[in-house]
């Protein structure tokens, strides 16, 4: 999970306990 996969966004500033890659669609 070191690199961001296509369609994924790096979560860092959102309200999440840790930094992780999630679907951009779930962020927007």
C-alpha distances in whole Angstrom, upper triangle without the diagonal:
4,6,7,8,12,13,11,12,10,12,14,18,18,19,16,16,13,11,8,8,11,13,16,19,18,18,21
4,7,9,13,15,12,12,10,13,14,18,19,20,18,18,14,11,10,9,13,15,17,20,20,20,22
4,6,10,12,10,10,9,12,14,18,19,21,19,19,16,12,11,9,12,14,15,18,19,18,21
4,7,8,6,7,7,10,13,16,16,19,17,18,15,12,9,7,9,11,11,15,15,15,17
4,6,5,8,9,13,16,18,18,21,19,20,18,14,11,8,9,10,11,14,15,15,17
4,5,8,11,14,17,20,19,22,21,23,20,17,14,10,11,9,10,12,14,15,16
4,7,10,13,16,18,17,20,19,21,19,16,13,10,8,6,6,8,11,11,12
4,7,9,13,15,14,17,15,18,15,12,10,6,5,5,6,9,10,10,12
4,6,9,11,11,14,13,16,13,10,8,5,6,6,5,9,10,8,11
4,6,9,10,13,11,13,11,7,6,5,7,9,9,12,12,10,13
4,6,6,9,8,10,8,5,5,6,7,10,9,12,11,9,12
4,6,8,8,9,7,5,7,9,11,13,13,16,14,12,15
4,7,8,10,10,8,11,12,13,15,14,16,14,11,14
4,6,9,9,9,10,11,11,13,12,14,12,9,11
4,7,9,10,11,13,13,15,14,16,13,11,13
4,5,7,8,11,11,14,14,16,13,11,15
4,7,9,12,13,16,17,19,16,15,19
4,6,10,12,15,16,19,16,15,19
4,7,10,13,14,17,15,13,17
4,6,10,12,14,13,12,16
4,7,9,12,11,11,14
4,6,9,7,8,11
4,5,5,7,9
4,5,5,6
4,5,5
4,6
4
